[in-house]
Each structure stands twice: as C-alpha cells, then as structure tokens.
C-alpha cells in the first residue's frame, strides 16, 4: 500500500468496531460541556500542526497552500460550530406532552421525546477535501457532537495527511479525558476493508463522500446486513445552471468571466462544479459563449488530485466530446502535462441532450456542457430529464424571474440548494445550509452533510412515556437543568 501504511485486516476491523462500541457506552456518560471542550480541543490541535500539515496535504493532493489554508480554517470552524451547538442544546428537539389523568374517555399519559445517538459511525475520507470532508471533517465533527464514536478510513490519496490529523485528535482525546477509542483510524484500499467496516455488527451508520459507484457499493453492503443501517453517501452531481435571456442580453461578458472561474476552480474538483449549463437560443447566448470560450482558453491546466481522478477525467471527457452533436466551444490554449486537466467547455442542442443519457453523466473536472434550447418548453424538459442534484442555479434579472415562474417552481424538486445569481462552487458552513439532494446526488435527500443539521444523520428519536422524572435524560426533566428550548404542551419554553 502507498505511503507504507498497513492495510487493516478484517480481524483488526472487528476489534476496532468492538472498541468503538465500548467507547459509545462510556461517551454517553460525558457531559455536554465535556463534549464541547473535546471538539474545541481537536480544532486547536489541528491548528497546532502548523504549516507542516498544509505542506504535506499539498504534496499528496497537488492542491495549493492558499486553498488548503482556507479548508483547514473551515474544518476547525465547523468543529467549534458544533461545540457551540451542543452548549445551546435545542438541537435534541426535546418535546414534552404532560399527562392529563382527567381526560375522557381515556386519561392522557405523560409523553416526552428527544433525539439520541445511534452508535459507532464509520466515515470514509474524501479525496478532494483532505481536511473538511475527511479525517476531522464534517461527518466526524457532527457524529462526535451527536454522541457517536467515529472510525475513519483514511483516503489512500492523502494517507499521511490523514495520519497527521489523527495524531491531533489523539492528543485532544487525552487532554479532554475522553474514552480512548472514541475516535479510531484505519487504512485500506481493498473492497474487503470497506465492506468489513460497513458490515461490522457494531456499526450504526456510515458517512461517505465520493463517486456514485463507491457510494452505491456501501449502500449495497448495508442492505446485505442482518440489520441494515443508514448509509449517507454524497455522490455525483452536475449542478445545472440556467441562464435566462434578459440577463444574457445585458450581462453576457460578466457572466462568462464568473463561470469560467467557477468551472475551473480547483481544476473542477468540487462536488458543486457547474458541469451543465442551459440557455434559450439567442444573441445573448452566443455572446456569452464567445466570452466564455475566451475565458477558458486563458486558463492554464493544473495537476489533478491524483492519477486515478485524472484518468477518469480523460476517459469521461473524451467520451462526452465524442458524442454526435457535441461541439467543443473552447479548450485551454496551454497543452496539459503529466496529470494536468485540460479545461474544456462544449455545446449541444436540447434535442440531442435529451436523446443521449451519456451526456447527463458527471465529468469530474474542469468541464462543462452548455445545452442550447430552442425555447422555454424545451429548457424545462431538459431540466426535468436531469436526475437529483446537490445544487441548481438560475441566473436572471427581475424581468427574467417574472417571466419564468414555471422554471422557478421546478428548481426545488431537482436539488437540495437553489441558488440565484451566483456560482454553486463554495458551500457556506452555517445553520441554514443544505448540502444534499435527491438521488443520485445522495442516498437520502432528507439530510445535509454541511451545517448543524448534519448532526441529524447520526441520531434517532426516542420517546419516554410515564417515566419518573429522576430517570429521564436531563433534556426532558421537569426542571430543565440544561436550560434549553423545549416544546412543552405545544408552547416553546425554557
């Protein structure tokens, strides 16, 4: 295995998951404050790794230091965000319906409900975000906040970076006096190791960011268990962008500059890369395409994350461009070397796009396909033919929005995040963010992988009926010792 890290055997994975289950039981006895301090300690220890962490990540992924600096800040920021969420406390959704023994014809029992952690969570590190979606990323942070131990399988493309972050978490475990196996870390490249992690008896849920093939394989492993578990896979997305006529007529050059940058940001290696563009035929579209082509031509190729992603980009982009009716608008003027990706944009008619399912597939990299639609009806038909997405974007003026109400009504059914007059690349970490969407963007469209609501993937509701007050969880006790917002007899109270 690359980087000389030993592949975890099935027996070792069995032991790791058993240790995680033991840690789960101990973790339930830690206070909210202790958990919050632990998350903050992880953030501090990651920062303490300094420039060495950034340099190692850059060596392994070919990502530039400024990009990695921002991603590290996002990673530590979301750890602290979940610590703040824990202290505030309302995320458990505590609700209380008090008893009414005098109700006729039947007395009403005392019924109380809150969210409770599922158990050990397995997280598969992502290739394109070595910090924010990997070892101590959003899946890990939200699962630990929920009260679940985490076992991470390092991504082999940045195994040494993952190992460094693991060392930071181990220090935080000790300094925060957490259960020793509350976080564990394994390496593996085989299908067997991934299957063993998903199918271990103790595994309660799985988090994954990556390819559709990989995400569906994990879902299949779960379905083969005696007790199936939830698998939250974030998979492919082409993130369609609709350019409406009035804004193209007025702003073609500015829009082209904006999207040339978005398509090629990080060499297109974002799950929110705008891989599909749609517009209605007209002078504004032709002006946009001319400016976009000039923008793409000026962008230099750069190395992709690793050879495997580069090979896939070469294969998928060549297949797409070889389809009948697909015309190259422009490629970068600089020839690509080694594992560099060649920025490319292409054009196809709405009729051809609708007839060729291959054109609907994601090309992961600095590639985007413009669909030239003859009218609004064809544009809507094209948009409806596209499967579930993480994002969909509409670029328009107030006049455009007033004239295309059917389009605006359609967009929320397609994606988890609907953007107006912006670019989909860039995901704000906040309470209101939804980073998810209908299948096949994810395996469960009800949840998000980013923001505080990401915690809800790792919990389930539990109801207590006529439970003595002293035996209730603190969040449900009459005195409300945690001081959190609760729904009590249909009224929000503290």
Helices and strands as residue ranges (DSSP letters): G 2-4, H 10-27, H 32-48, H 50-61, H 65-88, G 90-92, E 95-97, E 111-117, E 121-124, H 138-146, E 150-153, G 156-158, H 159-175, E 183-186, H 191-199, E 205-209, H 212-223, E 230-234, E 241-243, H 245-264, G 265-268, E 276-280, H 283-297, E 302-303, H 307-321, E 327-331, E 340-341, E 344-349, H 350-355, G 357-360, E 367-373, H 376-385, E 389-395, H 398-403, H 405-411, E 415-420, G 452-458, E 459-465, G 469-471, G 474-476, E 486-488, E 491-493
